[in-house]
Amino acid sequence: MTPPSTTPPSRTASDEPPQACGAAVVIGPGGIGSAVAQELQQQGRHGPILCLGRRTEPELDYAQEDSIANSAAWVSDQCAHAGVPLSLLVVATGYLHGAQGQPERSWSHLQADQLAHSFWVNSIGPALIMKHFLPLLPRQGPCAAVFLSAKVGSIADNQLGGWYAYRAAKAALNQLVKTASIEQARRNRQAVVVALHPGTVDTALSAPFSKQGLNVRSSQEAARQIVQVTSTLDASRNGCFIDYQGQELPW
Ligand SMILES: NC(=O)c1ccc[n+]([C@@H]2O[C@H](COP(=O)([O-])OP(=O)(O)OC[C@H]3O[C@@H](n4cnc5c(N)ncnc54)[C@H](OP(=O)(O)O)[C@@H]3O)[C@@H](O)[C@H]2O)c1
């Protein structure tokens, strides 16, 4: 593996090279997920880096639970083959707008299909990932599962209204993450499971809503920050909702 290309400010040339950390899985190679996988590859702390999505082999599609189970079995085989544990899971799937419609500005725009699809991709799919992938994390030693959420999923922080389906589905995801973090701590006291808000990032998901005044970052910059924050997580952050700078967000 090549040494990290993005050295954290605190690291000096005399420091030891980063300790090998086991395999990493990134689910959802969209704008942010692909950049996170690239950043992990460049950083060289984890290996192998395994990417899974609707266009990978094996395929992982939330519409087919079998594809999630098969992908988890494949990851387990890859880790056994490489002789390393799975130590990092990043779930970067999500849905805001598309064939099912646009985010609702008013309750008059609510549609069952849009609500169902948003819950399917933003909460039910990640819940099935918990079911099939969290058991792959080791029962001893540090390991992390990071589920990309969104600040608009915060109930306490909701001051603007609108975006009913996305907000509600991310709030549901946050509750699923909190619940899984408690179960995971019973399996491994050093494990950490968090919901992470990546900030506003220039991807297909955010493109129609990027406007002046928003701090829109590139997916590469966001990935650097997400990987940096992820590398600092320990069990004291288990069950937290944090942003890309590691700041805790209100539920
Ligand atoms: N971008 C932002 O400004 C922003 C802000 C706050 C939170 N977030 C969150 O960050 C995460 C990543 O967002 P992004 O900006 O990278 O979005 P993106 O580029 O649209 O990527 C979304 C990913 O989700 C996958 N996906 C969608 N439906 C799926 C399904 N049924 N089964 C499996 N995978 C599915 C997509 O797969 P395909 O490639 O096959 O379509 C894609 O890989 C999401 O959770 C999002 O809510 C993003």
The ligand as a Tripos MOL2 file, in Angstrom:
@<TRIPOS>MOLECULE
LIG
   48    52     1     0     0
SMALL
NO_CHARGES

@<TRIPOS>ATOM
      1 N1        -24.4990   15.2150   -1.1510 N.am      1 LIG1
      2 C1        -24.9020   15.9000   -0.0880 C.2       1 LIG1
      3 O1        -24.8570   17.1550   -0.0750 O.2       1 LIG1
      4 C2        -25.4040   15.1840    1.1310 C.ar      1 LIG1
      5 C3        -25.8160   15.9580    2.2340 C.ar      1 LIG1
      6 C4        -26.2700   15.3030    3.3800 C.ar      1 LIG1
      7 C5        -26.3090   13.9340    3.4240 C.ar      1 LIG1
      8 N2        -25.9180   13.1900    2.3270 N.ar      1 LIG1
      9 C6        -25.9820   11.7270    2.4230 C.3       1 LIG1
     10 O2        -24.7270   11.1630    2.0220 O.3       1 LIG1
     11 C7        -24.9640    9.8880    1.4240 C.3       1 LIG1
     12 C8        -24.2880    9.8090    0.0450 C.3       1 LIG1
     13 O3        -24.8990   10.7700   -0.7850 O.3       1 LIG1
     14 P1        -24.3070   11.2030   -2.2130 P.3       1 LIG1
     15 O4        -24.3650   12.6680   -2.2450 O.co2     1 LIG1
     16 O5        -23.0280   10.4860   -2.4800 O.co2     1 LIG1
     17 O6        -25.4570   10.6450   -3.1680 O.3       1 LIG1
     18 P2        -25.3670    9.8750   -4.5890 P.3       1 LIG1
     19 O7        -24.1850   10.3330   -5.3610 O.co2     1 LIG1
     20 O8        -26.7200   10.0360   -5.1840 O.co2     1 LIG1
     21 O9        -25.1190    8.3570   -4.1560 O.3       1 LIG1
     22 C9        -26.1620    7.6010   -3.5700 C.3       1 LIG1
     23 C10       -25.7980    6.1530   -3.5690 C.3       1 LIG1
     24 O10       -26.9430    5.4080   -3.0760 O.3       1 LIG1
     25 C11       -27.1210    4.2970   -3.9350 C.3       1 LIG1
     26 N3        -28.4870    3.7560   -3.9630 N.ar      1 LIG1
     27 C12       -29.6070    4.4250   -4.2620 C.ar      1 LIG1
     28 N4        -30.6430    3.5610   -4.2560 N.ar      1 LIG1
     29 C13       -30.1390    2.3390   -3.9330 C.ar      1 LIG1
     30 C14       -30.6990    1.0370   -3.7760 C.ar      1 LIG1
     31 N5        -32.0020    0.8030   -3.9640 N.pl3     1 LIG1
     32 N6        -29.8860   -0.0020   -3.4590 N.ar      1 LIG1
     33 C15       -28.5650    0.2050   -3.2850 C.ar      1 LIG1
     34 N7        -27.9740    1.4150   -3.4270 N.ar      1 LIG1
     35 C16       -28.7620    2.4610   -3.7540 C.ar      1 LIG1
     36 C17       -26.7530    4.8260   -5.3110 C.3       1 LIG1
     37 O11       -26.5530    3.7570   -6.1820 O.3       1 LIG1
     38 P3        -26.4870    3.9630   -7.7980 P.3       1 LIG1
     39 O12       -25.1180    4.5540   -8.0280 O.co2     1 LIG1
     40 O13       -26.6490    2.5700   -8.3070 O.co2     1 LIG1
     41 O14       -27.6060    4.8770   -8.1440 O.co2     1 LIG1
     42 C18       -25.4920    5.5980   -4.9760 C.3       1 LIG1
     43 O15       -24.3920    4.7250   -4.9000 O.3       1 LIG1
     44 C19       -26.4790    9.6930    1.3850 C.3       1 LIG1
     45 O16       -26.8780    8.9710    2.5300 O.3       1 LIG1
     46 C20       -27.0100   11.1140    1.4880 C.3       1 LIG1
     47 O17       -28.3140   11.1510    2.0310 O.3       1 LIG1
     48 C21       -25.4530   13.7900    1.1930 C.ar      1 LIG1
@<TRIPOS>BOND
     1     1     2 1
     2     2     3 2
     3     2     4 1
     4     4     5 ar
     5     4    48 ar
     6     5     6 ar
     7     6     7 ar
     8     7     8 ar
     9     8     9 1
    10     8    48 ar
    11     9    10 1
    12     9    46 1
    13    10    11 1
    14    11    12 1
    15    11    44 1
    16    12    13 1
    17    13    14 1
    18    14    15 2
    19    14    16 1
    20    14    17 1
    21    17    18 1
    22    18    19 2
    23    18    20 1
    24    18    21 1
    25    21    22 1
    26    22    23 1
    27    23    24 1
    28    23    42 1
    29    24    25 1
    30    25    26 1
    31    25    36 1
    32    26    27 ar
    33    26    35 ar
    34    27    28 ar
    35    28    29 ar
    36    29    30 ar
    37    29    35 ar
    38    30    31 1
    39    30    32 ar
    40    32    33 ar
    41    33    34 ar
    42    34    35 ar
    43    36    37 1
    44    36    42 1
    45    37    38 1
    46    38    39 2
    47    38    40 1
    48    38    41 1
    49    42    43 1
    50    44    45 1
    51    44    46 1
    52    46    47 1
@<TRIPOS>SUBSTRUCTURE
     1 LIG1         1 GROUP 0 **** ****
